[in-house]
Amino acid sequence: MARKSSGNGAKAGAGATPAIVALERAGTAFSVHSYEHDPAVASFGEEAARALGVEPGRVFKTLVADVDGALTVAVVPVSGSLDLKALAAAVGGKRAAMADPAAAERVTGYVRGGISPLGQRRRLPTALDASARSHATICVSAGRRGLEVELSPADLALLTGAVIAPIARG
């Protein structure tokens, strides 16, 4: 079941993740959606889309890649995959490869399947797939498996300093 709460004027609760705290501090309008995460499920984004009853093209996954030696965040729809070459070009790099999952967890402060583009330990260069613009709101991880935040793509790009570019395939 989805739980909704507005970020405007709300105080961060004891269970608030760094992503939710960042949204509240910024005064950004958002909704929080929670669902029961099944530990047996490997595709976290598709699980979120199903559990929340949201079209997979509106649910975005957060991936961490290594672009020319620098960790970089890519936010793409769960219905597609990351085009590493396009990501490198979008952030002015030459080569990109998926980052080591342990390095991604260490740098972002989140666990795999719960990495949020918001409230990371260290702000990383970020690219948001251009398909996000076709939706009034999108869902991204709120920093924990089974917890998503819904916000406008423009707000997500603003808060993360993301470049918006076609970085997804499929």
DSSP file (Angstrom, degrees, kcal/mol; ACC not computed):
  #  RESIDUE AA STRUCTURE BP1 BP2  ACC     N-H-->O    O-->H-N    N-H-->O    O-->H-N    TCO  KAPPA ALPHA  PHI   PSI    X-CA   Y-CA   Z-CA
    1    1 A M              0   0    0      0, 0.0    33,-0.3     0, 0.0     2,-0.3   0.000 360.0 360.0 360.0 135.6    0.0    0.0    0.0
    2    2 A A        -     0   0    0     31,-0.1     2,-0.5    49,-0.1    31,-0.2  -0.596 360.0-155.5 -81.8 137.6    1.3    3.4   -0.9
    3    3 A R        -     0   0    0     -2,-0.3     2,-0.4     2,-0.0    32,-0.0  -0.952  12.1-159.8-109.3 130.3    1.8    6.0    1.8
    4    4 A K        +     0   0    0     -2,-0.5     2,-0.3    27,-0.1    29,-0.1  -0.904  17.7 162.7-114.3 139.9    1.7    9.6    0.6
    5    5 A S        -     0   0    0     -2,-0.4    27,-0.3    25,-0.0     2,-0.3  -0.976  33.1-123.8-149.9 143.6    3.0   12.6    2.4
    6    6 A S        -     0   0    0     -2,-0.3    25,-0.2    25,-0.1     4,-0.1  -0.647   8.5-147.7 -86.2 142.5    3.9   16.1    1.2
    7    7 A G    >   +     0   0    0     23,-0.8     2,-0.7    -2,-0.3     3,-0.6   0.615  69.0 103.9 -82.7 -12.5    7.3   17.4    1.7
    8    8 A N  T 3  S-     0   0    0      1,-0.2    -2,-0.1    22,-0.2     3,-0.1  -0.601 102.7 -12.3 -77.9 115.1    6.2   20.9    2.1
    9    9 A G  T 3  S+     0   0    0     -2,-0.7    -1,-0.2     1,-0.3     2,-0.2   0.403 101.7 131.7  81.6  -3.6    6.2   21.9    5.7
   10   10 A A    <   -     0   0    0     -3,-0.6     2,-0.4    -4,-0.1    -1,-0.3  -0.512  53.3-130.3 -82.2 151.5    6.7   18.4    7.0
   11   11 A K        -     0   0    0     -2,-0.2     2,-0.3    -3,-0.1    -1,-0.0  -0.811  29.2-103.6 -99.4 142.6    9.4   17.6    9.5
   12   12 A A        -     0   0    0     -2,-0.4     2,-0.1     9,-0.1    -1,-0.0  -0.472  40.4-143.9 -65.6 125.4   11.7   14.7    9.0
   13   13 A G    >   -     0   0    0     -2,-0.3     3,-1.7     1,-0.1    -1,-0.1  -0.283  29.1 -95.0 -84.2 175.0   10.7   11.8   11.1
   14   14 A A  T 3  S+     0   0    0      1,-0.3    -1,-0.1    -2,-0.1    -2,-0.1   0.804 126.9  48.7 -60.7 -30.4   12.9    9.3   12.8
   15   15 A G  T 3  S+     0   0    0      2,-0.0    -1,-0.3     0, 0.0     2,-0.1   0.359  83.2 126.0 -92.3   6.0   12.6    6.9    9.9
   16   16 A A    <   -     0   0    0     -3,-1.7    -4,-0.0     1,-0.1   126,-0.0  -0.406  53.8-138.1 -68.2 137.4   13.3    9.6    7.3
   17   17 A T     >  -     0   0    0    125,-0.2     4,-2.5    -2,-0.1     5,-0.2  -0.455  28.2-103.0 -86.0 164.9   16.1    8.7    4.9
   18   18 A P  H  > S+     0   0    0      0, 0.0     4,-2.4     0, 0.0   101,-0.2   0.847 123.4  57.3 -56.8 -32.2   18.8   11.3    3.8
   19   19 A A  H  > S+     0   0    0    123,-0.5     4,-2.0    99,-0.2   100,-0.2   0.930 108.6  44.1 -64.0 -45.3   16.9   11.6    0.5
   20   20 A I  H  > S+     0   0    0    122,-0.5     4,-2.5     2,-0.2     5,-0.2   0.901 112.5  52.3 -67.1 -40.8   13.6   12.6    2.2
   21   21 A V  H  X S+     0   0    0     -4,-2.5     4,-2.7     1,-0.2    -1,-0.2   0.916 108.7  51.1 -60.4 -42.7   15.5   15.0    4.5
   22   22 A A  H  X S+     0   0    0     -4,-2.4     4,-1.8     1,-0.2    -2,-0.2   0.904 110.8  48.3 -62.0 -42.0   17.1   16.6    1.4
   23   23 A L  H  X>S+     0   0    0     -4,-2.0     5,-2.0     2,-0.2     4,-0.7   0.912 113.1  47.5 -64.5 -42.6   13.7   17.0   -0.2
   24   24 A E  H ><5S+     0   0    0     -4,-2.5     3,-0.8     1,-0.2   -15,-0.3   0.912 110.7  51.0 -66.1 -42.3   12.2   18.5    3.0
   25   25 A R  H 3<5S+     0   0    0     -4,-2.7    -1,-0.2     1,-0.2    -2,-0.2   0.862 110.6  49.8 -62.5 -35.3   15.1   20.9    3.5
   26   26 A A  H 3<5S-     0   0    0     -4,-1.8    -1,-0.2    -5,-0.2    -2,-0.2   0.620 108.3-126.4 -78.8 -12.9   14.8   22.1   -0.1
   27   27 A G  T <<5 +     0   0    0     -3,-0.8     2,-0.2    -4,-0.7    -3,-0.2   0.769  52.2 162.4  72.1  25.2   11.0   22.7    0.3
   28   28 A T      < -     0   0    0     -5,-2.0     2,-0.4    -6,-0.2    -1,-0.2  -0.559  42.9-117.4 -81.4 139.8   10.3   20.5   -2.7
   29   29 A A        +     0   0    0     -2,-0.2   123,-0.4   -22,-0.1     2,-0.3  -0.626  53.6 143.7 -74.5 130.2    6.9   19.1   -3.3
   30   30 A F        -     0   0    0     -2,-0.4   -23,-0.8   121,-0.1     2,-0.4  -0.979  39.8-135.5-159.2 164.1    7.0   15.2   -3.2
   31   31 A S  E     -A  150   0A   0    119,-2.0   119,-2.9    -2,-0.3     2,-0.5  -0.961  16.3-139.5-124.8 146.9    5.1   12.2   -2.2
   32   32 A V  E     -A  149   0A   0     -2,-0.4     2,-0.4   -27,-0.3   117,-0.2  -0.906  16.7-170.9-106.4 133.3    6.5    9.1   -0.4
   33   33 A H  E     -A  148   0A   0    115,-3.0   115,-3.1    -2,-0.5     2,-0.3  -0.990   3.8-172.2-124.8 126.8    5.3    5.7   -1.4
   34   34 A S  E     +A  147   0A   0     -2,-0.4     2,-0.3   -33,-0.3   113,-0.2  -0.883   7.4 169.8-118.8 153.5    6.1    2.6    0.6
   35   35 A Y        -     0   0    0    111,-2.3     2,-0.8    -2,-0.3    17,-0.1  -0.964  44.7 -88.1-151.7 162.9    5.6   -1.1   -0.2
   36   36 A E        -     0   0    0     -2,-0.3     2,-0.3    15,-0.1   110,-0.1  -0.674  44.1-141.5 -79.6 111.9    6.6   -4.4    1.2
   37   37 A H        -     0   0    0     -2,-0.8   108,-0.0   108,-0.2     7,-0.0  -0.572   5.0-141.7 -76.3 133.6    9.9   -5.4   -0.4
   38   38 A D    >   -     0   0    0     -2,-0.3     3,-2.1     1,-0.1   108,-0.1  -0.873   3.3-152.0 -95.5 113.7   10.4   -9.1   -1.3
   39   39 A P  T 3  S+     0   0    0      0, 0.0    -1,-0.1     0, 0.0    -2,-0.0   0.694  93.4  63.3 -60.1 -18.8   14.0  -10.1   -0.6
   40   40 A A  T 3  S+     0   0    0     -3,-0.0     2,-0.4     2,-0.0    -3,-0.0   0.623  82.5  96.6 -80.4 -12.7   13.7  -12.8   -3.3
   41   41 A V    <   -     0   0    0     -3,-2.1     3,-0.1     1,-0.1    -4,-0.0  -0.641  50.3-174.1 -83.9 131.1   13.1  -10.2   -6.0
   42   42 A A  S    S+     0   0    0     -2,-0.4     2,-1.1     1,-0.2    -1,-0.1   0.740  71.6  69.4 -94.4 -27.2   16.2   -9.2   -8.0
   43   43 A S     >  +     0   0    0      1,-0.2     4,-2.1     2,-0.1    -1,-0.2  -0.733  60.7 178.8 -97.6  90.1   14.7   -6.4  -10.1
   44   44 A F  H  > S+     0   0    0     -2,-1.1     4,-2.1     1,-0.2    -1,-0.2   0.876  76.5  49.6 -61.3 -42.2   14.1   -3.7   -7.5
   45   45 A G  H  > S+     0   0    0      2,-0.2     4,-2.3     1,-0.2    -1,-0.2   0.908 111.3  47.4 -66.2 -43.6   12.7   -1.1   -9.9
   46   46 A E  H  > S+     0   0    0      1,-0.2     4,-2.3     2,-0.2    -1,-0.2   0.872 110.6  53.7 -66.3 -35.4   10.2   -3.4  -11.6
   47   47 A E  H  X S+     0   0    0     -4,-2.1     4,-2.8     2,-0.2    -2,-0.2   0.920 108.8  49.5 -62.2 -42.8    9.1   -4.6   -8.2
   48   48 A A  H  X S+     0   0    0     -4,-2.1     4,-2.4     2,-0.2     6,-0.3   0.923 109.8  50.5 -62.5 -45.0    8.5   -1.0   -7.2
   49   49 A A  H  X>S+     0   0    0     -4,-2.3     5,-2.1     1,-0.2     4,-1.0   0.930 114.7  43.8 -59.6 -46.5    6.5   -0.3  -10.4
   50   50 A R  H ><5S+     0   0    0     -4,-2.3     3,-0.5     1,-0.2    -2,-0.2   0.942 114.6  48.6 -63.0 -48.7    4.3   -3.4   -9.8
   51   51 A A  H 3<5S+     0   0    0     -4,-2.8    -1,-0.2     1,-0.2    -2,-0.2   0.842 118.2  40.0 -63.6 -34.6    3.8   -2.8   -6.1
   52   52 A L  H 3<5S-     0   0    0     -4,-2.4    -1,-0.2    -5,-0.2    -2,-0.2   0.553 105.7-124.3 -92.4  -8.4    2.8    0.9   -6.6
   53   53 A G  T <<5 +     0   0    0     -4,-1.0     2,-0.4    -3,-0.5    -3,-0.2   0.858  62.5 143.3  67.9  34.7    0.8    0.3   -9.7
   54   54 A V      < -     0   0    0     -5,-2.1    -1,-0.3    -6,-0.3    -2,-0.1  -0.875  61.0-101.5-110.6 140.3    2.9    2.8  -11.6
   55   55 A E    >>  -     0   0    0     -2,-0.4     3,-2.6     1,-0.1     4,-0.5  -0.362  32.5-125.3 -56.2 131.5    3.8    2.4  -15.3
   56   56 A P  G >4 S+     0   0    0      0, 0.0    22,-0.8     0, 0.0    23,-0.7   0.744 108.1  65.9 -56.0 -24.6    7.5    1.2  -15.4
   57   57 A G  G 34 S+     0   0    0      1,-0.2    -2,-0.1    21,-0.2    78,-0.1   0.641 101.0  50.1 -71.6 -13.1    8.4    4.2  -17.6
   58   58 A R  G <4 S+     0   0    0     -3,-2.6    81,-2.8    80,-0.1     2,-0.6   0.513  95.4  80.2 -99.7  -9.1    7.7    6.5  -14.7
   59   59 A V  B <<  -b  139   0A   0     -3,-0.7    19,-3.0    -4,-0.5     2,-0.4  -0.890  68.6-161.8-101.7 124.1    9.8    4.6  -12.2
   60   60 A F  E     -D   77   0B   0     79,-3.3    81,-0.4    -2,-0.6     2,-0.3  -0.859   6.9-145.8-112.2 139.5   13.5    5.4  -12.5
   61   61 A K  E     -D   76   0B   0     15,-3.4    15,-1.9    -2,-0.4     2,-0.6  -0.733  13.8-132.2 -99.8 151.4   16.4    3.4  -11.2
   62   62 A T  E     -D   75   0B   0     53,-0.4     2,-0.3    -2,-0.3    51,-0.2  -0.914  27.8-179.1-106.4 118.6   19.6    5.0   -9.9
   63   63 A L  E     -D   74   0B   0     11,-3.2    11,-3.1    -2,-0.6     2,-0.5  -0.878  18.4-143.1-117.3 148.9   22.8    3.4  -11.3
   64   64 A V  E     +D   73   0B   0     -2,-0.3    35,-2.3     9,-0.2     2,-0.3  -0.957  23.7 177.5-115.4 127.5   26.4    4.3  -10.5
   65   65 A A  E     -DE  72  98B   0      7,-3.2     7,-3.0    -2,-0.5     2,-0.7  -0.815  31.2-121.8-122.9 162.4   28.9    4.2  -13.3
   66   66 A D  E     -DE  71  97B   0     31,-3.8    31,-1.7    -2,-0.3     2,-0.7  -0.935  27.8-172.6-104.8 113.7   32.6    5.0  -13.6
   67   67 A V  E >  S-DE  70  96B   0      3,-3.0     3,-1.9    -2,-0.7    29,-0.2  -0.924  73.5 -30.8-111.3 109.9   33.2    7.6  -16.2
   68   68 A D  T 3  S-     0   0    0     27,-1.7    -1,-0.2    -2,-0.7    28,-0.1   0.851 127.5 -45.4  50.7  39.6   36.9    8.2  -17.0
   69   69 A G  T 3  S+     0   0    0      1,-0.2     2,-0.5    26,-0.2    -1,-0.3   0.414 119.3 106.0  89.3  -1.7   37.7    7.3  -13.4
   70   70 A A  E <  S-D   67   0B   0     -3,-1.9    -3,-3.0    54,-0.0    -1,-0.2  -0.945  72.4-121.2-114.8 128.7   35.0    9.4  -11.7
   71   71 A L  E     -D   66   0B   0     -2,-0.5     2,-0.3    -5,-0.2    -5,-0.2  -0.462  36.8-176.2 -67.1 136.8   31.9    7.9  -10.2
   72   72 A T  E     -D   65   0B   0     -7,-3.0    -7,-3.2    -2,-0.2     2,-0.4  -0.992  21.3-129.3-139.4 140.1   28.7    9.2  -11.9
   73   73 A V  E     -Df  64 126B   0     52,-3.2    54,-2.3    -2,-0.3     2,-0.4  -0.760  18.4-168.0 -94.3 135.5   25.0    8.7  -11.2
   74   74 A A  E     -Df  63 127B   0    -11,-3.1   -11,-3.2    -2,-0.4     2,-0.6  -0.990   4.3-162.4-121.4 130.8   22.7    7.7  -14.0
   75   75 A V  E     +Df  62 128B   0     52,-2.6    54,-2.7    -2,-0.4   -13,-0.2  -0.945  24.9 159.3-117.1 110.6   18.9    7.8  -13.5
   76   76 A V  E     -D   61   0B   0    -15,-1.9   -15,-3.4    -2,-0.6     6,-0.1  -0.895  45.6 -86.6-132.2 156.9   17.0    5.8  -16.1
   77   77 A P  E >   -D   60   0B   0      0, 0.0     3,-1.7     0, 0.0   -17,-0.3  -0.313  31.3-129.2 -62.6 145.0   13.6    4.2  -16.4
   78   78 A V  T 3  S+     0   0    0    -19,-3.0   -21,-0.2   -22,-0.8   -32,-0.2   0.707 107.4  66.6 -67.1 -17.5   13.3    0.7  -14.9
   79   79 A S  T 3  S+     0   0    0    -23,-0.7    -1,-0.3   -20,-0.4     2,-0.2   0.526 108.2  37.4 -80.2  -5.2   11.8   -0.4  -18.3
   80   80 A G  S <  S-     0   0    0     -3,-1.7     2,-0.3   -24,-0.2    90,-0.2  -0.554  79.2-114.6-128.5-166.9   15.1    0.3  -20.1
   81   81 A S  E     -H  169   0C   0     88,-2.4    88,-3.2    -2,-0.2     2,-0.3  -0.906  33.9 -94.2-133.1 163.2   18.8    0.0  -19.6
   82   82 A L  E     -H  168   0C   0     -2,-0.3     2,-0.9    86,-0.2    86,-0.2  -0.606  23.9-145.1 -80.2 131.9   21.7    2.4  -19.3
   83   83 A D     >  -     0   0    0     84,-3.3     4,-2.3    -2,-0.3     5,-0.2  -0.860  13.3-165.6 -94.1 102.8   23.6    3.3  -22.5
   84   84 A L  H  > S+     0   0    0     -2,-0.9     4,-2.5     1,-0.2    -1,-0.2   0.859  85.3  52.5 -62.0 -37.9   27.1    3.7  -21.1
   85   85 A K  H  > S+     0   0    0      1,-0.2     4,-2.1     2,-0.2    -1,-0.2   0.916 110.9  47.6 -64.2 -42.8   28.4    5.4  -24.2
   86   86 A A  H  > S+     0   0    0      2,-0.2     4,-2.4     1,-0.2    -2,-0.2   0.874 110.3  52.9 -66.0 -37.7   25.6    7.9  -24.1
   87   87 A L  H  X S+     0   0    0     -4,-2.3     4,-1.7    80,-0.2     6,-0.2   0.948 108.4  49.8 -61.8 -48.3   26.2    8.5  -20.4
   88   88 A A  H  <>S+     0   0    0     -4,-2.5     5,-3.8     1,-0.2     3,-0.3   0.928 113.2  46.6 -56.6 -46.3   29.9    9.2  -21.0
   89   89 A A  H ><5S+     0   0    0     -4,-2.1     3,-1.3     3,-0.2    -1,-0.2   0.889 107.9  57.0 -63.2 -39.6   29.0   11.7  -23.7
   90   90 A A  H 3<5S+     0   0    0     -4,-2.4    -1,-0.2     1,-0.3    -2,-0.2   0.822 113.2  39.0 -63.4 -32.3   26.3   13.4  -21.6
   91   91 A V  T 3<5S-     0   0    0     -4,-1.7    -1,-0.3    -3,-0.3    -2,-0.2   0.235 121.4-102.1-104.6  13.8   28.8   14.2  -18.8
   92   92 A G  T < 5S+     0   0    0     -3,-1.3    -3,-0.2     1,-0.2     2,-0.1   0.731  79.8 127.6  78.3  22.7   31.7   15.1  -21.1
   93   93 A G      < -     0   0    0     -5,-3.8    -1,-0.2    -6,-0.2     3,-0.1  -0.455  55.5-142.3-104.5 179.4   33.6   11.8  -20.7
   94   94 A K  S    S+     0   0    0      1,-0.3     2,-0.4    -2,-0.1    -5,-0.1   0.777  79.5  24.7-107.5 -42.8   35.0    9.2  -23.1
   95   95 A R        -     0   0    0     -7,-0.1   -27,-1.7    -8,-0.1     2,-0.4  -0.966  58.3-174.3-132.4 143.8   34.4    5.8  -21.5
   96   96 A A  E     +E   67   0B   0     -2,-0.4     2,-0.3   -29,-0.2   -29,-0.2  -0.989   5.8 171.1-135.9 146.3   32.0    4.5  -19.0
   97   97 A A  E     -E   66   0B   0    -31,-1.7   -31,-3.8    -2,-0.4     2,-0.1  -0.968  46.1 -86.6-144.3 155.3   31.6    1.2  -17.2
   98   98 A M  E     -E   65   0B   0     -2,-0.3   -33,-0.3   -33,-0.3     2,-0.1  -0.407  50.3-118.1 -63.4 139.7   29.3    0.1  -14.3
   99   99 A A        -     0   0    0    -35,-2.3   -35,-0.1   -27,-0.2    -1,-0.1  -0.375  34.1 -89.3 -75.8 156.5   30.9    0.9  -10.9
  100  100 A D     >  -     0   0    0      1,-0.1     4,-2.4    -2,-0.1     3,-0.4  -0.498  36.7-130.2 -61.8 129.8   31.7   -1.8   -8.4
  101  101 A P  H  > S+     0   0    0      0, 0.0     4,-2.3     0, 0.0     5,-0.2   0.855 107.2  53.0 -55.9 -36.6   28.6   -2.2   -6.3
  102  102 A A  H  > S+     0   0    0      2,-0.2     4,-2.4     1,-0.2     5,-0.1   0.895 109.8  48.1 -66.3 -38.8   30.6   -1.9   -3.0
  103  103 A A  H  > S+     0   0    0     -3,-0.4     4,-2.6     2,-0.2     5,-0.3   0.900 110.5  52.0 -66.5 -40.6   32.1    1.4   -4.2
  104  104 A A  H  X S+     0   0    0     -4,-2.4     4,-2.2     1,-0.2     6,-0.4   0.920 112.2  45.6 -61.5 -44.0   28.6    2.6   -5.2
  105  105 A E  H  X S+     0   0    0     -4,-2.3     4,-2.3    -5,-0.2     5,-0.4   0.923 113.7  49.2 -64.4 -44.4   27.3    1.8   -1.7
  106  106 A R  H  < S+     0   0    0     -4,-2.4    -2,-0.2     1,-0.2    -1,-0.2   0.918 116.0  41.3 -62.6 -45.8   30.3    3.3    0.1
  107  107 A V  H  < S+     0   0    0     -4,-2.6    15,-0.9     1,-0.2    -1,-0.2   0.877 122.2  38.4 -74.2 -38.4   30.2    6.6   -1.9
  108  108 A T  H  < S-     0   0    0     -4,-2.2    13,-1.7    -5,-0.3    -2,-0.2   0.796  97.3-131.6 -83.8 -27.8   26.4    7.1   -1.9
  109  109 A G  S  < S+     0   0    0     -4,-2.3     2,-0.3     1,-0.4    -3,-0.1   0.547  72.6 104.5  86.3   7.3   25.7    5.8    1.6
  110  110 A Y  S    S-     0   0    0     -6,-0.4    -1,-0.4    -5,-0.4     2,-0.2  -0.813  71.0-113.9-119.2 159.7   22.9    3.6    0.4
  111  111 A V    >   -     0   0    0     32,-0.3     3,-2.6    -2,-0.3     4,-0.2  -0.636  46.2 -84.5 -90.9 152.9   22.6   -0.1   -0.3
  112  112 A R  T 3  S+     0   0    0      1,-0.3    -1,-0.1    -2,-0.2    33,-0.1  -0.263 120.8  27.8 -53.0 135.0   22.1   -1.6   -3.7
  113  113 A G  T 3  S+     0   0    0    -51,-0.2    -1,-0.3    -3,-0.1    31,-0.1   0.312 121.7  57.9  89.7  -8.5   18.5   -1.6   -4.7
  114  114 A G    <   +     0   0    0     -3,-2.6     2,-0.4    29,-0.1    -2,-0.2   0.181  67.7 134.3-134.9  14.1   17.9    1.4   -2.4
  115  115 A I        -     0   0    0    -53,-0.2    26,-0.4    -4,-0.2   -53,-0.4  -0.544  37.7-162.1 -72.4 124.7   20.4    3.9   -3.9
  116  116 A S        -     0   0    0     -2,-0.4    26,-0.1     2,-0.2    -6,-0.1  -0.793  25.4-137.0-103.6 148.1   18.7    7.3   -4.3
  117  117 A P  S    S+     0   0    0      0, 0.0     2,-0.3     0, 0.0     3,-0.3   0.611  89.7  71.9 -74.3  -9.3   19.9   10.1   -6.5
  118  118 A L  S    S+     0   0    0     23,-0.3    -2,-0.2     1,-0.2   -99,-0.2  -0.785  97.3  13.1-108.1 147.2   19.1   12.4   -3.6
  119  119 A G  S    S+     0   0    0     -2,-0.3    -1,-0.2  -100,-0.2  -100,-0.1   0.782  78.0 168.4  66.9  29.5   20.8   12.8   -0.2
  120  120 A Q        -     0   0    0     -3,-0.3   -11,-0.2     1,-0.1    -1,-0.2  -0.371  47.6-115.4 -73.8 155.5   24.0   11.0   -1.1
  121  121 A R  S    S+     0   0    0    -13,-1.7     2,-0.4     1,-0.2   -13,-0.2   0.909 106.6  20.0 -54.0 -44.9   27.0   11.1    1.2
  122  122 A R  S    S-     0   0    0    -15,-0.9     2,-0.4     0, 0.0    -1,-0.2  -0.997  91.0-117.7-129.7 128.3   29.0   12.8   -1.6
  123  123 A R        -     0   0    0     -2,-0.4    -5,-0.1    -3,-0.1     3,-0.0  -0.510  36.3-165.5 -69.5 121.9   27.3   14.6   -4.5
  124  124 A L        -     0   0    0     -2,-0.4   -52,-0.2    -7,-0.1    -4,-0.1  -0.732  33.4 -87.1-105.0 154.1   28.2   12.9   -7.7
  125  125 A P        -     0   0    0      0, 0.0   -52,-3.2     0, 0.0     2,-0.4  -0.381  55.7-158.5 -55.4 139.5   27.9   14.1  -11.3
  126  126 A T  E     -f   73   0B   0     35,-0.3    37,-2.2   -54,-0.2     2,-0.4  -0.965  20.2-167.2-132.8 141.6   24.4   13.0  -12.3
  127  127 A A  E     -fg  74 163B   0    -54,-2.3   -52,-2.6    -2,-0.4     2,-0.5  -0.997   8.4-159.6-126.5 133.1   22.6   12.4  -15.6
  128  128 A L  E     -fg  75 164B   0     35,-2.8    37,-2.1    -2,-0.4   -52,-0.2  -0.938  29.7-109.4-111.8 130.6   18.8   12.0  -15.9
  129  129 A D  E >   - g   0 165B   0    -54,-2.7     3,-2.0    -2,-0.5     4,-0.2  -0.325  22.6-127.1 -61.7 138.7   17.3   10.3  -18.9
  130  130 A A  G >  S+     0   0    0     35,-1.4     3,-1.6     1,-0.3     4,-0.3   0.710 101.8  76.7 -60.0 -23.1   15.5   12.7  -21.2
  131  131 A S  G >  S+     0   0    0      1,-0.3     3,-1.5    34,-0.2    -1,-0.3   0.737  78.3  75.0 -62.1 -20.1   12.4   10.5  -21.2
  132  132 A A  G X  S+     0   0    0     -3,-2.0     3,-1.8     1,-0.3    -1,-0.3   0.829  82.4  68.2 -60.2 -31.3   11.7   11.8  -17.7
  133  133 A R  G <  S+     0   0    0     -3,-1.6    -1,-0.3     1,-0.3    -2,-0.2   0.716  87.0  66.9 -62.2 -21.0   10.5   15.1  -19.3
  134  134 A S  G <  S+     0   0    0     -3,-1.5     2,-0.4    -4,-0.3    -1,-0.3   0.433  95.3  68.6 -82.5   3.5    7.5   13.3  -20.7
  135  135 A H  S <  S-     0   0    0     -3,-1.8     3,-0.1     1,-0.1   -77,-0.0  -0.945  71.9-143.0-123.0 142.8    6.0   12.8  -17.3
  136  136 A A  S    S+     0   0    0     -2,-0.4     2,-0.3     1,-0.2    -1,-0.1   0.893  93.1   9.3 -66.7 -39.6    4.6   15.3  -14.8
  137  137 A T        -     0   0    0     15,-0.2     2,-0.3    16,-0.1    15,-0.2  -0.975  67.2-165.8-138.8 153.7    6.2   13.2  -12.0
  138  138 A I  E     - C   0 151A   0     13,-2.8    13,-2.3    -2,-0.3     2,-0.4  -0.904  19.2-125.0-131.3 163.3    8.5   10.3  -11.7
  139  139 A C  E     +bC  59 150A   0    -81,-2.8   -79,-3.3    -2,-0.3     2,-0.3  -0.923  29.0 170.7-111.5 136.4    9.4    7.9   -8.9
  140  140 A V  E     - C   0 149A   0      9,-2.4     9,-3.0    -2,-0.4   -79,-0.1  -0.916  45.7 -75.3-134.0 163.1   12.9    7.3   -7.7
  141  141 A S  E     - C   0 148A   0    -81,-0.4   -23,-0.3   -26,-0.4     7,-0.3  -0.288  29.0-150.0 -59.0 140.5   14.3    5.4   -4.7
  142  142 A A  E     -     0   0A   0      5,-2.6  -122,-0.5     2,-0.5  -123,-0.5   0.313  62.1 -82.7 -92.8   6.6   13.9    7.2   -1.4
  143  143 A G  E    S+     0   0A   0      4,-0.4     2,-0.3     1,-0.2   -32,-0.3   0.553 107.1  69.2 106.9   9.3   17.0    5.6   -0.1
  144  144 A R  E >  S- C   0 147A   0      3,-0.6     3,-1.8   -31,-0.1    -2,-0.5  -0.976  88.5 -97.8-155.3 142.6   15.7    2.2    1.1
  145  145 A R  T 3  S+     0   0    0     -2,-0.3  -108,-0.2     1,-0.3   -31,-0.1  -0.424 113.7  26.1 -60.1 132.2   14.3   -0.9   -0.6
  146  146 A G  T 3  S+     0   0    0      1,-0.2  -111,-2.3  -110,-0.1     2,-0.4   0.562 104.7  96.2  89.3   9.1   10.5   -0.6   -0.5
  147  147 A L  E <   +AC  34 144A   0     -3,-1.8    -5,-2.6  -113,-0.2    -3,-0.6  -0.978  46.3 173.7-138.0 123.0   10.5    3.2   -0.3
  148  148 A E  E     -AC  33 141A   0   -115,-3.1  -115,-3.0    -2,-0.4     2,-0.4  -0.908  19.2-146.7-125.3 151.5   10.1    5.6   -3.3
  149  149 A V  E     -AC  32 140A   0     -9,-3.0    -9,-2.4    -2,-0.3     2,-0.5  -0.954  10.2-150.9-115.5 142.4    9.6    9.3   -3.7
  150  150 A E  E     +AC  31 139A   0   -119,-2.9  -119,-2.0    -2,-0.4     2,-0.3  -0.953  33.0 141.6-112.4 127.2    7.6   10.8   -6.4
  151  151 A L  E     - C   0 138A   0    -13,-2.3   -13,-2.8    -2,-0.5  -121,-0.1  -0.944  53.7 -76.1-154.4 171.2    8.5   14.3   -7.6
  152  152 A S     >  -     0   0    0   -123,-0.4     4,-2.2    -2,-0.3   -15,-0.2  -0.482  36.0-127.0 -74.7 146.3    8.8   16.3  -10.8
  153  153 A P  H  > S+     0   0    0      0, 0.0     4,-2.6     0, 0.0     5,-0.2   0.865 111.0  56.8 -58.9 -35.5   11.7   15.6  -13.1
  154  154 A A  H  > S+     0   0    0      2,-0.2     4,-2.3     1,-0.2     5,-0.1   0.911 107.3  47.3 -63.4 -42.0   12.6   19.3  -13.1
  155  155 A D  H  > S+     0   0    0      2,-0.2     4,-2.7     1,-0.2     5,-0.2   0.907 111.6  50.8 -65.4 -41.1   12.9   19.3   -9.3
  156  156 A L  H  X S+     0   0    0     -4,-2.2     4,-1.9     1,-0.2     6,-0.3   0.937 112.0  47.0 -61.4 -45.9   15.0   16.1   -9.4
  157  157 A A  H  X>S+     0   0    0     -4,-2.6     5,-1.4     1,-0.2     4,-1.3   0.904 113.6  48.8 -62.3 -41.5   17.3   17.6  -12.0
  158  158 A L  H  <5S+     0   0    0     -4,-2.3     3,-0.2     1,-0.2    -2,-0.2   0.936 112.9  46.0 -63.8 -47.8   17.6   20.9  -10.0
  159  159 A L  H  <5S+     0   0    0     -4,-2.7    -1,-0.2     1,-0.2    -2,-0.2   0.787 121.7  36.6 -69.5 -28.2   18.3   19.2   -6.6
  160  160 A T  H  <5S-     0   0    0     -4,-1.9    -1,-0.2    -5,-0.2    -2,-0.2   0.535 102.9-123.9-100.3  -8.1   20.9   16.8   -8.1
  161  161 A G  T  <5 +     0   0    0     -4,-1.3   -35,-0.3    -3,-0.2    -3,-0.2   0.785  51.4 176.0  68.5  26.6   22.5   19.2  -10.6
  162  162 A A      < -     0   0    0     -5,-1.4     2,-0.4    -6,-0.3   -35,-0.2  -0.312  32.6-135.5 -71.6 144.5   21.7   16.6  -13.2
  163  163 A V  E     -g  127   0B   0    -37,-2.2   -35,-2.8    -3,-0.1     2,-0.6  -0.797  22.8-135.4 -87.3 140.2   22.2   17.0  -16.9
  164  164 A I  E     +g  128   0B   0     -2,-0.4   -35,-0.2   -37,-0.2   -37,-0.0  -0.895  44.0 140.9-103.4 121.3   19.2   15.8  -18.8
  165  165 A A  E     -g  129   0B   0    -37,-2.1     2,-1.5    -2,-0.6   -35,-1.4  -0.979  62.8 -89.1-154.1 158.6   20.2   13.7  -21.8
  166  166 A P        +     0   0    0      0, 0.0   -37,-0.1     0, 0.0   -76,-0.1  -0.594  62.6 144.7 -75.3  93.3   19.1   10.5  -23.7
  167  167 A I        +     0   0    0     -2,-1.5   -84,-3.3   -92,-0.2     2,-0.3   0.369  42.7  84.8-113.1   1.8   21.1    8.0  -21.7
  168  168 A A  E     -H   82   0C   0    -86,-0.2     2,-0.3    -3,-0.1   -86,-0.2  -0.768  57.7-152.7-108.5 152.9   18.7    5.0  -21.7
  169  169 A R  E      H   81   0C   0    -88,-3.2   -88,-2.4    -2,-0.3    -2,-0.0  -0.901 360.0 360.0-114.5 149.0   18.0    2.2  -24.2
  170  170 A G              0   0    0     -2,-0.3    -1,-0.1   -90,-0.2   -88,-0.1   0.475 360.0 360.0  79.0 360.0   14.8    0.4  -24.7
